[in-house]
Amino acid sequence: QVQLVESGGGLVQAGGSLRLSCAASGFIFSSYWLGWYRQAPGKQRELVAGISSGGLTNYADSVKDRFTISRDNARSTVYLQMNSLKPEDTARYYCRPRFGSWGQGTQVTVSS
């Protein structure tokens, strides 16, 4: 059973940084692509960044050059380093492979 525990969110001023973590279990972590998603109130969930089992990354245009996704296979953890945060980055952030249930997410709020 896939279990995902996101952490690291919080309230930050525009221009600030946060590092999100996602501890995963219930599957062979090192073998799968993982993504960070976000959902703002009244909006659909969107993919923010993804990382393949081999470490290849991709990003939404809105976060390119500001966010960095990485993974630590030994710790079964995926990270999202978020720099130069903007108020429009305010959302609940989730991690997930391409299967399984969603975790609780972690709230990121960026004040202007």
Salt bridges, closest charged atoms under 4 A:
GLU46 OE2 - ARG38 NE 2.72
ASP61 OD1 - LYS64 NZ 3.11
ASP72 OD2 - ARG75 NE 3.24
ASP89 OD1 - ARG38 NH1 2.93
ASP89 OD2 - ARG66 NH1 2.76
